[in-house]
């Protein structure tokens, strides 16, 4: 049976964002009809968002709504579309930004998510809501690896508070209105088309430009880095496939690489791929930062067959290949206008797209 016979349409919020873009692109390649919502705010370079969006619009099955989900009009739009699945990735991201701009997080992460739930509670023929949470909810926990059953009442910053609030909201609405929901706790996602405020992007840019990089906690951070292709595959598995084992109407899953990497080893790979040494300024632990993360992914593996496959060395190389191509082309007017760059079906774009192997594996799992 074709997947299109069971899932007519999918709404992806935050479609022009880092993760939303990759998920939308994969689903379009698989033949789904995607309705993308995004506010296109200026939290980081809007050009990056517009370029992602331009690539998605090349596919006739992609429909875009310039829409802030915290606006009540979101509910009206969803009622018109009547999606079978909603993948809610729209959010105000960034741990450090939440220290100075908490209002942004209340609006996007709590009010916006409430509007999604308000639609879901009365939607007809609705199948499933999958939404983004974060490993930051584990806060001050020191037991490794982080398991879904661990305490999540020790947040270190407000961003984590809003995402844990999402989990509780989804649980309540599930019990009240029988909504099927899955929250995914992302662990340090990185890769091509990433956010400029994230470590890999910032380090690559500064090293390339001959500027020093700031490394907090004196370089002693350890992170469960997860490549974007693995994250997007996991989101799609949870969105389009039924659980192998029995699960409740509201579930939470870790989704990570499962193999923590020392930050200094990560930086070393950046240096190798740029063929340039980093000038490092070591700084103390920053407020709101977690020293170490490690995900227990046995639950999502057992229920959905999620298995991360991209080693961090390969992932860093893929990001830097993209970074060099994207900014070289962007700096040249002739290259910007080239149909080779803008056409997502071009051979050049293959290094930026989900691999054919990954798509084959997902299709075989959900059909």
LINPETA-V801167 format. One record per residue. N is the residue number from 0. RES is the residue in three letters. PSI is psi in radians with two decimals (none if undefined). Layout:
BEGIN
[[N,RES,PSI] [N,RES,PSI]]
END
This chain:
BEGIN
[[0,UNK,2.31] [1,UNK,2.54] [2,UNK,-0.47] [3,UNK,-0.23] [4,UNK,-0.30] [5,UNK,-0.52] [6,UNK,1.86] [7,UNK,-0.74] [8,UNK,2.66] [9,UNK,2.30] [10,UNK,2.23] [11,UNK,1.97] [12,UNK,2.61] [13,UNK,0.58] [14,UNK,-0.44] [15,UNK,0.02] [16,UNK,3.07] [17,UNK,-1.06] [18,UNK,-0.73] [19,UNK,-0.66] [20,UNK,-0.85] [21,UNK,-0.69] [22,UNK,-0.78] [23,UNK,-0.76] [24,UNK,-0.76] [25,UNK,-0.80] [26,UNK,-0.65] [27,UNK,-0.74] [28,UNK,-0.46] [29,UNK,-0.07] [30,UNK,0.11] [31,UNK,2.71] [32,UNK,2.10] [33,UNK,2.27] [34,UNK,1.94] [35,UNK,2.24] [36,UNK,2.41] [37,UNK,2.44] [38,UNK,-0.27] [39,UNK,0.84] [40,UNK,3.04] [41,UNK,0.54] [42,UNK,-0.65] [43,UNK,3.11] [44,UNK,1.94] [45,UNK,-0.44] [46,UNK,-0.69] [47,UNK,-0.74] [48,UNK,-0.75] [49,UNK,-0.61] [50,UNK,-0.68] [51,UNK,-0.82] [52,UNK,-0.69] [53,UNK,-0.67] [54,UNK,-0.71] [55,UNK,-0.66] [56,UNK,-0.20] [57,UNK,-0.36] [58,UNK,2.22] [59,UNK,-0.29] [60,UNK,0.14] [61,UNK,2.21] [62,UNK,2.24] [63,UNK,2.42] [64,UNK,2.06] [65,UNK,1.54] [66,UNK,2.26] [67,UNK,2.09] [68,UNK,-0.22] [69,UNK,-0.16] [70,UNK,2.30] [71,UNK,-0.41] [72,UNK,-0.35] [73,UNK,-0.73] [74,UNK,-0.73] [75,UNK,-0.77] [76,UNK,-0.74] [77,UNK,-0.63] [78,UNK,-0.57] [79,UNK,-0.72] [80,UNK,-0.71] [81,UNK,1.07] [82,UNK,2.67] [83,UNK,-0.57] [84,UNK,2.42] [85,UNK,2.24] [86,UNK,1.80] [87,UNK,1.75] [88,UNK,-0.01] [89,UNK,2.25] [90,UNK,2.78] [91,UNK,1.96] [92,UNK,3.04] [93,UNK,2.00] [94,UNK,-0.83] [95,UNK,-0.59] [96,UNK,-0.51] [97,UNK,-0.32] [98,UNK,-0.46] [99,UNK,-0.30] [100,UNK,1.03] [101,UNK,-0.49] [102,UNK,-0.61] [103,UNK,-0.59] [104,UNK,-0.62] [105,UNK,-0.79] [106,UNK,-0.96] [107,UNK,-0.78] [108,UNK,-0.56] [109,UNK,-0.96] [110,UNK,-0.75] [111,UNK,-0.78] [112,UNK,-0.59] [113,UNK,-0.72] [114,UNK,-0.68] [115,UNK,-0.80] [116,UNK,-0.63] [117,UNK,-0.62] [118,UNK,-0.82] [119,UNK,-0.58] [120,UNK,-0.44] [121,UNK,0.12] [122,UNK,2.47] [123,UNK,2.51] [124,UNK,0.59] [125,UNK,2.46] [126,UNK,-0.98] [127,UNK,2.53] [128,UNK,2.16] [129,UNK,2.28] [130,UNK,2.75] [131,UNK,2.22] [132,UNK,-2.72] [133,UNK,2.65] [134,UNK,-0.26] [135,UNK,-0.31] [136,UNK,-0.36] [137,UNK,-0.27] [138,UNK,-2.11] [139,UNK,0.16] [140,UNK,2.44] [141,UNK,-0.23] [142,UNK,2.29] [143,UNK,2.54] [144,UNK,2.90] [145,UNK,2.25] [146,UNK,2.67] [147,UNK,-0.45] [148,UNK,-0.09] [149,UNK,2.82] [150,UNK,2.44] [151,UNK,0.68] [152,UNK,0.46] [153,UNK,0.99] [154,UNK,2.57] [155,UNK,-0.18] [156,UNK,2.92] [157,UNK,-0.54] [158,UNK,-0.82] [159,UNK,-0.63] [160,UNK,-0.78] [161,UNK,-0.62] [162,UNK,-0.62] [163,UNK,-0.62] [164,UNK,-0.72] [165,UNK,-0.76] [166,UNK,-0.72] [167,UNK,-0.66] [168,UNK,-0.80] [169,UNK,-0.70] [170,UNK,-0.79] [171,UNK,-0.82] [172,UNK,-0.55] [173,UNK,-0.78] [174,UNK,-0.69] [175,UNK,-0.68] [176,UNK,0.20] [177,UNK,0.79] [178,UNK,2.30] [179,UNK,2.06] [180,UNK,2.57] [181,UNK,2.14] [182,UNK,2.33] [183,UNK,2.10] [184,UNK,1.75] [185,UNK,2.48] [186,UNK,1.91] [187,UNK,1.32] [188,UNK,2.40] [189,UNK,2.84] [190,UNK,-3.09] [191,UNK,2.53] [192,UNK,0.38] [193,UNK,3.06] [194,UNK,2.39] [195,UNK,-0.29] [196,UNK,-0.05] [197,UNK,2.75] [198,UNK,-0.86] [199,UNK,-0.76] [200,UNK,-0.84] [201,UNK,-0.77] [202,UNK,-0.78] [203,UNK,-0.79] [204,UNK,-0.83] [205,UNK,-0.72] [206,UNK,-0.76] [207,UNK,-0.67] [208,UNK,0.02] [209,UNK,0.41] [210,UNK,2.73] [211,UNK,2.71] [212,UNK,2.50] [213,UNK,2.14] [214,UNK,1.97] [215,UNK,2.91] [216,UNK,0.53] [217,UNK,0.53] [218,UNK,0.19] [219,UNK,0.11] [220,UNK,2.53] [221,UNK,2.25] [222,UNK,2.53] [223,UNK,1.32] [224,UNK,2.35] [225,UNK,2.13] [226,UNK,2.52] [227,UNK,-0.63] [228,UNK,-0.70] [229,UNK,-0.74] [230,UNK,-0.85] [231,UNK,-0.71] [232,UNK,-0.76] [233,UNK,-0.72] [234,UNK,-0.76] [235,UNK,-0.70] [236,UNK,-0.79] [237,UNK,-0.46] [238,UNK,-0.66] [239,UNK,-0.15] [240,UNK,2.61] [241,UNK,2.59] [242,UNK,2.46] [243,UNK,-0.70] [244,UNK,2.89] [245,UNK,2.36] [246,UNK,2.82] [247,UNK,3.03] [248,UNK,-0.40] [249,UNK,2.05] [250,UNK,2.69] [251,UNK,2.38] [252,UNK,2.44] [253,UNK,2.49] [254,UNK,1.81] [255,UNK,-2.99] [256,UNK,-0.44] [257,UNK,0.16] [258,UNK,1.52] [259,UNK,2.50] [260,UNK,2.39] [261,UNK,2.37] [262,UNK,-0.68] [263,UNK,-0.53] [264,UNK,-0.64] [265,UNK,-0.78] [266,UNK,-0.66] [267,UNK,-0.70] [268,UNK,-0.62] [269,UNK,-0.79] [270,UNK,-0.76] [271,UNK,-0.78] [272,UNK,-0.44] [273,UNK,-0.21] [274,UNK,0.83] [275,UNK,2.36] [276,UNK,2.53] [277,UNK,2.46] [278,UNK,1.99] [279,UNK,2.32] [280,UNK,1.94] [281,UNK,2.32] [282,UNK,2.80] [283,UNK,2.96] [284,UNK,2.30] [285,UNK,2.57] [286,UNK,2.31] [287,UNK,-0.15] [288,UNK,2.56] [289,UNK,2.42] [290,UNK,-0.76] [291,UNK,2.48] [292,UNK,2.52] [293,UNK,2.22] [294,UNK,2.39] [295,UNK,1.95] [296,UNK,0.34] [297,UNK,-0.56] [298,UNK,-0.83] [299,UNK,-0.49] [300,UNK,-0.77] [301,UNK,-0.73] [302,UNK,-0.50] [303,UNK,-0.01] [304,UNK,0.40] [305,UNK,2.19] [306,UNK,1.92] [307,UNK,2.52] [308,UNK,-0.15] [309,UNK,2.04] [310,UNK,2.58] [311,UNK,-0.52] [312,UNK,-0.73] [313,UNK,-0.69] [314,UNK,-0.75] [315,UNK,-0.74] [316,UNK,-0.77] [317,UNK,-0.70] [318,UNK,-0.82] [319,UNK,-0.60] [320,UNK,-0.80] [321,UNK,-0.81] [322,UNK,-0.82] [323,UNK,-0.78] [324,UNK,-0.83] [325,UNK,-0.82] [326,UNK,-0.45] [327,UNK,-0.79] [328,UNK,-0.66] [329,UNK,-0.45] [330,UNK,-0.04] [331,UNK,2.05] [332,UNK,-0.66] [333,UNK,-0.73] [334,UNK,-0.62] [335,UNK,-0.68] [336,UNK,-0.09] [337,UNK,2.30] [338,UNK,-0.34] [339,UNK,-0.73] [340,UNK,-0.66] [341,UNK,-0.37] [342,UNK,1.96] [343,UNK,-0.16] [344,UNK,-0.03] [345,UNK,2.68] [346,UNK,-0.61] [347,UNK,-0.68] [348,UNK,-0.15] [349,UNK,-0.60] [350,UNK,-0.23] [351,UNK,-0.18] [352,UNK,2.81] [353,UNK,2.52] [354,UNK,2.61] [355,UNK,-0.63] [356,UNK,-0.77] [357,UNK,-0.75] [358,UNK,-0.66] [359,UNK,-0.75] [360,UNK,-0.74] [361,UNK,-0.82] [362,UNK,-0.69] [363,UNK,-0.45] [364,UNK,-0.57] [365,UNK,-0.06] [366,UNK,none]]
END
